[in-house]
């Protein structure tokens, strides 16, 4: 066996034996603050025209249009 490969294999084996696999568990977080999720309205226009629009969002829709529309829905 090539000495460099033997060395790498030895180090890898040593690391595996000295660092036993410990399961990682995510602990639940408790907060006293209410969640702030986005609210959505039911879609009225669901028509998809490839290359033109998806529902009310068209190729010419700007970010300002989206923000303005969001304010109107709340």
PALUMGU-414602 format. One record per atom (N, C-alpha, C): residue number from 1; residue in one letter; atom name; x, y, z. Coordinates in Angstrom, 3 decimals, always signed. Example, Ala and Ser with C-alpha at 12.3 -4.5 7.8 and 13.67 -1.06 7.14 Angstrom:
<mifis>
i,aa,at,x,y,z
1,A,N,+13.190,-5.690,+7.800
1,A,CA,+12.300,-4.500,+7.800
1,A,C,+13.200,-3.300,+7.800
2,S,N,+12.850,-2.250,+7.080
2,S,CA,+13.670,-1.060,+7.140
2,S,C,+12.900,+0.030,+7.870
</mifis>
This chain:
<mifis>
i,aa,at,x,y,z
1,X,N,+0.849,-1.171,+0.000
1,X,CA,+0.000,+0.000,+0.000
1,X,C,+0.895,+1.234,+0.000
2,X,N,+0.503,+2.224,-0.769
2,X,CA,+1.239,+3.474,-0.857
2,X,C,+1.295,+4.125,+0.539
3,X,N,+2.499,+4.598,+0.979
3,X,CA,+2.625,+5.170,+2.324
3,X,C,+1.696,+6.366,+2.560
4,X,N,+1.466,+7.227,+1.557
4,X,CA,+0.606,+8.389,+1.779
4,X,C,-0.853,+7.957,+1.931
5,X,N,-1.273,+6.957,+1.170
5,X,CA,-2.645,+6.453,+1.297
5,X,C,-2.820,+5.774,+2.643
6,X,N,-1.790,+5.040,+3.077
6,X,CA,-1.849,+4.368,+4.375
6,X,C,-1.957,+5.400,+5.489
7,X,N,-1.225,+6.507,+5.358
7,X,CA,-1.281,+7.565,+6.369
7,X,C,-2.655,+8.211,+6.433
8,X,N,-3.231,+8.481,+5.262
8,X,CA,-4.567,+9.085,+5.215
8,X,C,-5.598,+8.141,+5.815
9,X,N,-5.503,+6.868,+5.480
9,X,CA,-6.436,+5.877,+6.012
9,X,C,-6.301,+5.764,+7.522
10,X,N,-5.071,+5.829,+8.021
10,X,CA,-4.834,+5.732,+9.464
10,X,C,-5.439,+6.927,+10.184
11,X,N,-5.233,+8.128,+9.633
11,X,CA,-5.779,+9.333,+10.257
11,X,C,-7.307,+9.297,+10.227
12,X,N,-7.878,+8.888,+9.098
12,X,CA,-9.332,+8.821,+8.993
12,X,C,-9.898,+7.833,+10.002
13,X,N,-9.275,+6.681,+10.139
13,X,CA,-9.723,+5.679,+11.103
13,X,C,-9.588,+6.199,+12.530
14,X,N,-8.484,+6.882,+12.824
14,X,CA,-8.289,+7.433,+14.163
14,X,C,-9.367,+8.466,+14.483
15,X,N,-9.705,+9.320,+13.507
15,X,CA,-10.745,+10.323,+13.736
15,X,C,-12.098,+9.677,+13.969
16,X,N,-12.394,+8.634,+13.211
16,X,CA,-13.671,+7.946,+13.384
16,X,C,-13.768,+7.265,+14.744
17,X,N,-12.665,+6.706,+15.207
17,X,CA,-12.686,+5.987,+16.480
17,X,C,-12.668,+6.926,+17.683
18,X,N,-12.033,+8.080,+17.558
18,X,CA,-11.934,+8.983,+18.706
18,X,C,-13.107,+9.958,+18.781
19,X,N,-13.884,+10.107,+17.721
19,X,CA,-15.040,+10.998,+17.723
19,X,C,-16.291,+10.195,+17.406
20,X,N,-16.840,+9.510,+18.410
20,X,CA,-18.008,+8.682,+18.134
20,X,C,-19.177,+9.541,+17.668
21,X,N,-19.966,+8.984,+16.809
21,X,CA,-21.120,+9.707,+16.283
21,X,C,-22.133,+9.929,+17.393
22,X,N,-22.431,+11.170,+17.640
22,X,CA,-23.421,+11.533,+18.643
22,X,C,-24.614,+12.123,+17.906
23,X,N,-25.783,+11.614,+18.160
23,X,CA,-26.933,+12.176,+17.457
23,X,C,-27.134,+13.646,+17.818
24,X,N,-27.482,+14.422,+16.818
24,X,CA,-27.736,+15.837,+17.023
24,X,C,-29.236,+16.023,+17.106
25,X,N,-29.671,+16.711,+18.149
25,X,CA,-31.092,+16.912,+18.367
25,X,C,-31.366,+18.401,+18.449
26,X,N,-32.343,+18.861,+17.695
26,X,CA,-32.742,+20.262,+17.766
26,X,C,-33.707,+20.434,+18.932
27,X,N,-33.406,+21.357,+19.809
27,X,CA,-34.263,+21.604,+20.960
27,X,C,-35.348,+22.606,+20.580
28,X,N,-36.559,+22.407,+21.069
28,X,CA,-37.620,+23.371,+20.746
28,X,C,-37.318,+24.715,+21.390
29,X,N,-37.648,+25.777,+20.673
29,X,CA,-37.435,+27.116,+21.200
29,X,C,-38.767,+27.662,+21.679
30,X,N,-38.718,+28.304,+22.817
30,X,CA,-39.929,+28.924,+23.335
30,X,C,-39.751,+30.433,+23.286
31,X,N,-40.740,+31.096,+22.739
31,X,CA,-40.722,+32.555,+22.691
31,X,C,-42.051,+33.071,+23.188
32,X,N,-42.031,+34.240,+23.752
32,X,CA,-43.254,+34.866,+24.237
32,X,C,-43.777,+35.895,+23.244
33,X,N,-43.178,+35.946,+22.064
33,X,CA,-43.584,+36.915,+21.068
33,X,C,-44.474,+36.233,+20.033
34,X,N,-45.513,+36.938,+19.592
34,X,CA,-46.368,+36.337,+18.558
34,X,C,-45.621,+36.258,+17.234
35,X,N,-45.964,+35.252,+16.454
35,X,CA,-45.319,+35.116,+15.157
35,X,C,-45.890,+36.152,+14.200
36,X,N,-45.031,+36.611,+13.301
36,X,CA,-45.461,+37.609,+12.325
36,X,C,-45.339,+36.992,+10.942
37,X,N,-46.375,+36.348,+10.509
37,X,CA,-46.372,+35.709,+9.199
37,X,C,-47.116,+36.570,+8.187
38,X,N,-46.798,+36.375,+6.946
38,X,CA,-47.470,+37.116,+5.893
38,X,C,-48.869,+36.539,+5.678
39,X,N,-49.798,+37.416,+5.446
39,X,CA,-51.160,+36.976,+5.152
39,X,C,-51.401,+37.119,+3.658
40,X,N,-52.050,+36.157,+3.087
40,X,CA,-52.330,+36.231,+1.660
40,X,C,-53.830,+36.177,+1.427
41,X,N,-54.226,+36.812,+0.370
41,X,CA,-55.625,+36.814,-0.040
41,X,C,-55.821,+35.706,-1.075
42,X,N,-57.016,+35.135,-1.159
42,X,CA,-57.268,+34.145,-2.206
42,X,C,-57.084,+34.788,-3.585
43,X,N,-56.471,+34.060,-4.491
43,X,CA,-56.224,+34.591,-5.827
43,X,C,-57.511,+34.615,-6.630
44,X,N,-57.739,+35.739,-7.303
44,X,CA,-58.900,+35.853,-8.178
44,X,C,-58.494,+35.571,-9.615
45,X,N,-57.284,+35.990,-9.969
45,X,CA,-56.791,+35.826,-11.341
45,X,C,-55.651,+34.817,-11.312
46,X,N,-55.891,+33.620,-11.823
46,X,CA,-54.865,+32.575,-11.807
46,X,C,-54.420,+32.177,-13.214
47,X,N,-54.756,+33.008,-14.194
47,X,CA,-54.408,+32.705,-15.565
47,X,C,-52.898,+32.844,-15.789
48,X,N,-52.296,+31.845,-16.427
48,X,CA,-50.873,+31.882,-16.764
48,X,C,-50.751,+31.949,-18.277
49,X,N,-50.070,+32.996,-18.749
49,X,CA,-49.795,+33.146,-20.175
49,X,C,-48.274,+33.126,-20.309
50,X,N,-47.689,+32.016,-20.777
50,X,CA,-46.232,+31.906,-20.847
50,X,C,-45.589,+33.101,-21.563
51,X,N,-44.599,+33.683,-20.902
51,X,CA,-43.880,+34.821,-21.463
51,X,C,-44.587,+36.144,-21.287
52,X,N,-45.815,+36.125,-20.763
52,X,CA,-46.580,+37.367,-20.623
52,X,C,-46.919,+37.681,-19.170
53,X,N,-47.604,+36.745,-18.507
53,X,CA,-48.021,+37.027,-17.137
53,X,C,-48.323,+35.746,-16.384
54,X,N,-48.313,+35.857,-15.064
54,X,CA,-48.725,+34.789,-14.161
54,X,C,-49.693,+35.435,-13.189
55,X,N,-50.972,+35.154,-13.380
55,X,CA,-51.986,+35.821,-12.574
55,X,C,-51.915,+37.315,-12.808
56,X,N,-51.942,+38.105,-11.746
56,X,CA,-51.908,+39.552,-11.908
56,X,C,-50.507,+40.118,-12.153
57,X,N,-49.480,+39.290,-12.138
57,X,CA,-48.104,+39.766,-12.299
57,X,C,-47.684,+39.572,-13.750
58,X,N,-47.378,+40.709,-14.397
58,X,CA,-46.993,+40.690,-15.806
58,X,C,-45.500,+41.001,-15.939
59,X,N,-45.009,+40.901,-17.173
59,X,CA,-43.590,+41.219,-17.422
59,X,C,-43.270,+42.654,-17.060
60,X,N,-44.232,+43.532,-17.146
60,X,CA,-43.995,+44.954,-16.887
60,X,C,-44.252,+45.350,-15.436
61,X,N,-44.640,+44.406,-14.590
61,X,CA,-44.888,+44.697,-13.184
61,X,C,-43.585,+45.081,-12.497
62,X,N,-43.608,+46.185,-11.757
62,X,CA,-42.411,+46.657,-11.056
62,X,C,-42.496,+46.290,-9.582
63,X,N,-41.392,+46.455,-8.894
63,X,CA,-41.362,+46.193,-7.458
63,X,C,-42.327,+47.133,-6.735
64,X,N,-42.396,+48.382,-7.192
64,X,CA,-43.316,+49.343,-6.583
64,X,C,-44.768,+48.892,-6.749
65,X,N,-45.085,+48.307,-7.912
65,X,CA,-46.437,+47.780,-8.133
65,X,C,-46.748,+46.676,-7.127
66,X,N,-45.782,+45.806,-6.876
66,X,CA,-45.991,+44.700,-5.940
66,X,C,-46.177,+45.213,-4.525
67,X,N,-45.361,+46.201,-4.130
67,X,CA,-45.471,+46.760,-2.779
67,X,C,-46.808,+47.486,-2.634
68,X,N,-47.197,+48.246,-3.654
68,X,CA,-48.463,+48.968,-3.623
68,X,C,-49.622,+47.978,-3.545
69,X,N,-49.551,+46.905,-4.296
69,X,CA,-50.594,+45.893,-4.252
69,X,C,-50.688,+45.219,-2.909
70,X,N,-49.538,+45.006,-2.256
70,X,CA,-49.520,+44.380,-0.934
70,X,C,-50.202,+45.286,+0.089
71,X,N,-49.957,+46.576,-0.005
71,X,CA,-50.587,+47.525,+0.926
71,X,C,-52.095,+47.565,+0.734
72,X,N,-52.548,+47.397,-0.498
72,X,CA,-53.979,+47.420,-0.769
72,X,C,-54.689,+46.188,-0.237
73,X,N,-53.953,+45.063,-0.106
73,X,CA,-54.566,+43.813,+0.350
73,X,C,-54.683,+43.729,+1.861
74,X,N,-53.959,+44.553,+2.595
74,X,CA,-53.983,+44.459,+4.073
74,X,C,-54.976,+45.400,+4.677
</mifis>
